[in-house]
Amino acid sequence: MSTLIKPPPADPSKSPIESVLELKQLTDIDPGIFTNTRPLWHPPGARGIYGGAVIAQCLAAAQRTVRDDFTVHSMHCYFVLAGNAEIPIMYHVEKVRDGRSFATRTVQARQRGRPIFTTTMSFVRENSGGSERVEHAVDMPEVPGPSEDLDIPQQDNSPFQSQRIHILNHQSGRPQDKKTRQWIKARGKISPSGGHQAHLSALAYMSDSYFIGTVSRVHRLWRFSTSDKDGKSTIDNSVLEKLRDMDDDTLRRMQGMDEDVIIALRNMKDINSVEQRRPEVGMMVSLDHTIYFHSPRNFRADEWMFTEMESPWAGDGRGLVLQR
């Protein structure tokens, strides 16, 4: 059973990502306990459920325990165990502190009593910074905008859209100089009833998109094998032909595509020409995840947002990724 309660009927007034992240407060047990109302996605090849879902639902649960004039500004997370898509998640919210300007919450996600994820969040009261402020921000880079009419059927079941842009400094021999970039937004329109909380939860959900794979991409590693245990290609010939018919810009916007994959596609004649040209990543999991929310009420998660990821360090079996 993937949910504790029967999933509610779809609400046409809400966006897909609001439905995916919908929680049920278990008031009769403890007002600080929430649970998922819908099954959570287990990405193909992953050890557990999509990490962004747990991050976002922890935030959604915590937001329901603070006053409406308090907004999250930082979130520090640790992945403890792989989440099982077949088991309901219980989100336990602890009110650590409620101050005049700041509030602190910890949330622990548990399955069958075992913690799989833990996070500490800090909320700040709106307009508590005073009238005189120091402000600055990094400039938005000049990049091609997203294509509104791009039709990618394999993404239709996702609650958000993403379009990849070519890797900056892709030909550099220094992985730390490369930057992977994409446009993201929630599908549909987030409902007015969701408020700023729904946009923040949606952003938290999308923050894990392609995040963990940045290290493998800047090192030009295959994240997944292109052959099965018998050495045969796992790529369907008809799919290969469709991909080869697309131009490079369209391919870059698709999930799972980077410059090396595109080059490999251009060099393939058929599935028999698929070769392992790069080392493969045997296993990859997230250990921790930190988000700083800047101007958290001045954006919409259902409008295109540009993200840029880089990896300043990797070693000892671990890698660090920064995104903004």
N, C-alpha and C positions, 0 to 999 in steps of 0.2 A: 504494500500500500504506500503510494508516494505522497499522499496528503492525509492529514488527520481527519479532515472533514471532506464532505463531498464538494468538489469544485463548483463555485457558483456559476450561473449562466453568464455568457459574455455580455458585457455592457457596451452597447454601440457608441455611447457618449465618451468612452475612454479609449486612449491609444493602446496598441498592443503591449507596449512596455509597461503601462500602468497595470494591465491585467496580469502580466507575468509576475510582477512584483507585489501584487495584492496580498495583504496579510490579514489574519484573523486574530484579534485580541482575545485571549482565553481568560476573560475577566472572572469567571466562576472559580478558576483555579488560582490565578494570581494576575492582577492587572499589569504586571511587568513581564508577562510571558506572551509571546506571539508565535504564530506558525504559518507556514506557507499554505496558500489555498490552491495552488496549481503545481503540477509536476515541474521539476526544474531540469533544464537541459544538460545532458551529458555529451560533450563534444566527441566526435569520432576519434578514437586513438588516445583520448585523455584518461587519466586514472580515476577521475571523479567528475562531479558536476562542474559547470562553468563557474569559475571563481567570482566573476563579476556579479553573479546573482546573489551570492551570500554576502558580499560586500554591500550591495545595494539594499538588501532586505534588512541587514543589521542597521543601516542608516535609517531606513524607513521606520523601523521599530523604535529607534531612539528618538526620532523626530516627533513621534506621537506622545512622548513623555516630557517635552519641554514646552514652554509658552510659545505662542505664535510669533512673538517679536524676537525670539532667539533663533539664530541661524548657525549651522555648522560651519566651522572655518578650518578644522583639521581632523584627520582620521588616521589612526595608526593601527594597522591590522597584522595578524599573524595567522597563517594557515597551519593548522595542527594535524589534521587528518584529511584524506580525500573524502569528499561528500558523496554519499550513495543516493542516486536518483530514485531509488525504490523505497526510501525511508523518509518519513516526514522530518522536518527540521523544527526544533523548538528554539526560539530566540529569547534568551533571558536578559532583560535590561536591568542594570543596577544604577540607581541614582546616586552617583558618587558625591556630587555637590551641586547646589543651586545657589549661586551668588547673585549680587546685584547686576553685574555686567557679564559674568561668565557662568556657564553650567557645564558639568562634566558627566559623561555617561560611559559605562562599559557595557558591552553586549557580548554574550557568549552564545554561539550557535552550537546546539547539541543534537546528536542523533542517538537514540536509545541510551540517553544519559551520558554519553561520551562527548566531550568538547571536540568539535572539528575546526572551529574558527573562533578567534577572539579579537576584539577591537576596543580601543578607547577613543572617544570623540570629545572634542571641545566645541561648545556653542557660545556665540557672542551676541549680546543684545544689540539690536539695530540702533545706529546713531550714538553708540556709547563712546566713540573715539574722539568726540569733541569737534568743534567747528574748524580749528586750525589743524591741518593734516599735512604730512609729507607723503607725496605720491610719485610713483614712477612705475614703468612696466616695459618689458622687452617689446620691440617693434614686431609687428606681424610681417613675416617674410613674403616676398613676391613669389607666388605660386599660382599655377593654373587652377581655376575654380572647378567645383564639381559639376557633373553633367546631370541635369534634372531628368532627362529623358532616357538615361541609361537603363536598359532592361536586363537584369541578371536574375533569371528564374531561381537559381539555387539559393538565393538570399531571401526569397519571399517569406520563409517561415521564421526568419529572424525578426525580433522586435525593433531592430535598428538597421540602418543602412551604413555602409562604409565604402569609400572609393579611395584606393591607394594611389599615391603619386610616386614617381621614380625616386630611388634612394639617392640622397645628396652625397656627393663624393664617393659614388659607388665603386669607381675604379681605384680608389686609394688603397694602398697596402696596409693602412693603419685603421683597424676596426673602430677605434675611438674617434675617428674623424667623420664617420658616416652617420647620417640621420635618416631614419625611416619616417615617412610622412603619409598622412591620410586625412580625408574628410569623413566626419561621422555625424549622424543625427538620428533621433528616434523616428520610427515610422509613424505616419499619421500626425494628428495634433493632440498634444497633451491637454486634457480637459481643464477648464477653469477651476473646477472643484478640487483638482489635485494640488493647486497652489504652487508656490515655489518649491515645496517639499518634493513634489513629483518630478520636477526638473532636476533637482539635486540627486535624487535617487537614480534617475535615468542616466545622468552623467557618471555616477559611480559605477553603474552597470557597464557602461561603454568603456570606462577607463581601463578595463582589463582586456580590451580587444587588441589582439596582436602584441600585447605588452610583453609577455613572457618569451615570445619568439624573436625579439629584437637581437639578442645576443647571437643566436644561430644565423640570423640574416646578415649581420655585419661581418660574421666569420665565414659566410657562404657555406653553411652546413645544411644538409637535408634534414628537415625536422622529422619527416616520415619517409619510410622506404617506398620506392616505386615498384618493388617486386615482392611477391609472396614467398612463402617458405620453399616453394618448388623452383624459385628463380624466375617465374613468369611475371610479366608486367601486370600491374593492377590497374592500368589505364585502358579504358575502352577505346577502341579504334575510332568509333563514331564521335566520341567526346573529343578525342584528339583532333579530328578533322575540324570540328566546330571551333575549337580553340585556335587552331592554325589559321582559320579564316578571319579571325578578329584582328584588328590593328593593335599596335603596341599600347596606345593610350587606353583603349578599352580593357585590355588585359591587365594593365597596371591597377585599374580600379576594382578588380575582382579580388575576392578573398582568396588567400593562399598564393597569390602571385607576387614574385619579386623579379628583379632584373635577370638573375641567373636562370630562373624557370622560363622566362620569356625567350632568352637566348637558346635554351635547350629545345624549346618548342620549335623555334625557327630551324634548328639543325636536324630535327627528327623527320624521317621519311614515313615511318609507321611505328607500331608498338614494339616491333622487334629491334628497333634502333635505340630504345631506351637503355641508357647505361647509368651506372652509379658514378658520376663524375666528381662527387664530393663526399667527404666523410658524413656519416649519419649521426644524429643525436639519438642515443638509446632511450633516455628518459629525461623529462624536464618537468619540474613542478615549481610553483611559487612558494616561497618561504614567508615573505612579508610584503606588505603593500601599504604605502602611505600616500594620502591625498591631502593637499592644501587647497582649499576653496577660496579663490579671490573674487571679490565682487559677486558673491553667490546669488544675489537677487537680480543681477543685471544681464542675464542670458536666458535663452530658451534652448532646451535640449532637443526640441523638434525642429530646429533650424540648423543649417550646416555649421559645424565647428571644425576648425583645423587643428590637428594634433601633430606633434613632432617628437620622435623618440630617439634617444642615443644611449650608448653604453660606454661610459668613461672607464670602466674596469671590469675585468673578468679574471678569475684565478681560483685555484683550490676547489674546483668543481662548482663554483658559484659565479654569478654574473650580476652586475648592477645596471639597472635601466632607469633613465630619467625621462619623463614625458611632460610636455606642457602644451 
